[in-house]
């Protein structure tokens, strides 16, 4: 039953996750932490961090790790967890695969049609909203702490966030360089 739930949940996430993997994060969090309780917010935050560090799209990586963790947390073995990973990964990729086959056939023929242009115009703000939701969902006490619990961690986290924003937006630093600098700061200060 869990494998069916994983497949169904990640199929829907793959079907409605416009904007790529980062836009999917808020949807994945809502399903696996809030709706199904397959893992805690702390576990989900760790999964997002690992998904960002491993090669490949973050949405697919997250699905892979969530599938494994959900099955193992439910009492499954390591091998059952691998099957959960495969199920979630296949399910999140399948809608994109099917839609790309359909779209590839018709998009070239109708790409300049006014209705198609209106649909893409309407999707842009939705993608921005999903990305903003993903950012806000990751700003939790697990990641930033709180000023009352651990003021040092909170203010250092806020400072790293602001420095990262400035480095990327104002100075156009390479994201890899920014990530390495943040990792070094985190190691030295935490």
C-alpha positions in Angstrom: 0.0 0.0 0.0 2.9 2.4 0.8 4.4 1.9 -2.6 1.1 2.8 -4.3 0.8 5.9 -2.1 4.4 6.9 -3.0 3.7 6.3 -6.7 0.4 8.3 -6.6 1.8 11.2 -4.6 5.0 11.6 -6.7 3.1 11.2 -9.9 0.8 14.1 -8.9 3.9 16.1 -7.8 5.5 15.4 -11.2 2.4 16.3 -13.0 1.7 19.6 -11.3 5.3 20.6 -10.3 5.8 23.4 -12.9 9.0 25.3 -12.6 11.4 22.5 -12.0 12.8 20.8 -8.8 13.0 23.9 -6.6 9.4 24.7 -7.2 8.5 21.0 -6.3 10.1 21.3 -2.9 7.1 23.0 -1.3 4.8 20.4 -2.8 7.0 17.5 -1.7 7.2 18.9 1.8 3.4 19.4 2.0 2.8 15.8 1.0 5.5 13.9 2.8 5.7 15.9 6.0 2.2 17.4 6.5 -0.2 15.1 4.7 1.3 11.6 5.0 3.7 12.1 7.9 6.3 9.9 6.3 9.1 11.9 7.9 9.7 14.9 10.2 10.5 18.4 9.0 14.1 17.9 10.2 14.5 14.8 8.1 13.0 16.6 5.1 15.4 19.5 5.5 18.3 17.0 5.5 17.0 15.4 2.4 16.8 18.7 0.6 20.3 19.5 1.6 21.6 16.1 0.4 19.5 16.5 -2.8 21.2 19.9 -3.5 24.7 18.5 -3.1 24.3 15.4 -5.2 24.4 15.6 -9.0 21.1 15.7 -10.8 17.8 17.6 -10.6 16.8 18.3 -7.0 13.1 17.2 -7.5 14.2 13.8 -8.7 16.9 13.5 -6.0 14.4 14.5 -3.4 11.9 11.9 -4.6 14.6 9.2 -4.5 15.6 10.0 -0.9 12.0 10.5 0.3 11.0 7.1 -1.2 13.8 5.3 0.6 13.2 7.2 3.9 9.5 6.8 3.9 9.7 3.0 3.4 12.5 2.6 6.0 10.7 4.8 8.5 7.6 2.6 8.0 9.6 -0.4 9.1 10.9 -1.6 5.8 14.3 -3.1 5.1 17.1 -1.6 3.2 16.1 -3.4 0.0 12.4 -2.4 0.4 13.7 1.2 0.8 15.5 0.9 -2.5 12.3 -0.2 -4.1 10.6 2.8 -2.5 13.3 5.0 -4.0 12.8 3.5 -7.5 9.0 3.9 -7.2 9.1 7.6 -6.2 11.7 8.4 -8.7 9.9 6.7 -11.6 6.6 8.3 -10.5 7.9 11.9 -10.4 9.6 11.5 -13.9 6.7 9.7 -15.6 4.4 12.7 -16.1 7.2 14.8 -17.5 8.1 12.1 -19.9 4.5 11.6 -21.1 3.9 15.4 -21.4 7.1 16.0 -23.3 6.1 13.4 -25.8 2.7 15.0 -26.3 4.0 18.6 -26.2 6.9 17.9 -28.6 4.4 16.7 -31.2 2.0 19.7 -30.9 4.2 22.6 -29.7 6.1 23.1 -32.9 2.9 23.3 -34.8 1.0 25.7 -32.4 3.8 27.6 -30.6 2.8 31.0 -32.0 -0.9 30.5 -31.4 -2.3 33.2 -29.0 -3.8 30.7 -26.6 -0.4 28.9 -26.1 1.3 32.2 -25.6 -1.3 33.2 -22.9 -0.8 29.9 -21.1 2.9 30.4 -20.9 2.4 34.0 -19.8 0.1 32.8 -17.0 2.5 30.1 -15.8 5.4 32.5 -15.2 4.0 34.1 -12.0 2.9 30.6 -10.7 6.5 29.4 -11.0 7.8 32.4 -9.1 5.2 31.8 -6.4 6.2 28.1 -6.1 9.9 29.1 -5.8 9.1 31.6 -3.1 7.1 29.1 -1.2 10.0 26.6 -1.3 12.3 29.3 0.1 9.8 30.2 2.9 9.2 26.6 3.8 13.0 26.0 4.4 13.2 29.0 6.7 12.4 27.0 9.8 13.9 26.7 13.3 15.6 23.6 12.1 17.6 25.6 9.6 17.8 29.1 11.1 17.1 28.4 14.8 15.3 31.3 16.6 16.6 34.4 18.4 15.4 33.0 21.8 16.7 29.4 21.4 20.1 30.1 19.8 20.8 33.7 18.9 24.2 33.0 17.6 23.0 30.4 15.0 20.0 32.5 14.1 21.9 35.7 13.4 24.8 33.9 11.6 22.2 32.1 9.5 20.5 35.4 8.6 23.9 37.0 7.8 24.9 34.1 5.6 21.6 34.3 3.8 22.0 38.0 3.2 25.6 37.7 2.1 24.6 34.9 -0.3 21.8 37.0 -1.8 24.2 40.0 -2.3 27.0 37.8 -3.7 24.7 36.3 -6.3 22.6 39.3 -7.2 24.9 42.2 -6.9 28.4 40.7 -7.6 27.2 37.9 -9.8 29.4 35.3 -8.1 29.4 31.8 -9.3 26.9 29.7 -7.3 29.6 27.0 -6.7 31.9 29.6 -5.2 29.1 31.0 -3.0 28.2 27.5 -1.9 31.9 26.7 -1.0 32.2 30.0 0.9 29.0 29.3 2.9 30.2 25.8 3.7 33.5 27.2 5.0 31.7 29.9 7.1 29.4 27.2 8.5 32.3 25.0 9.4 34.2 27.8 11.1 31.3 29.4 13.0 29.2 26.4 13.9 
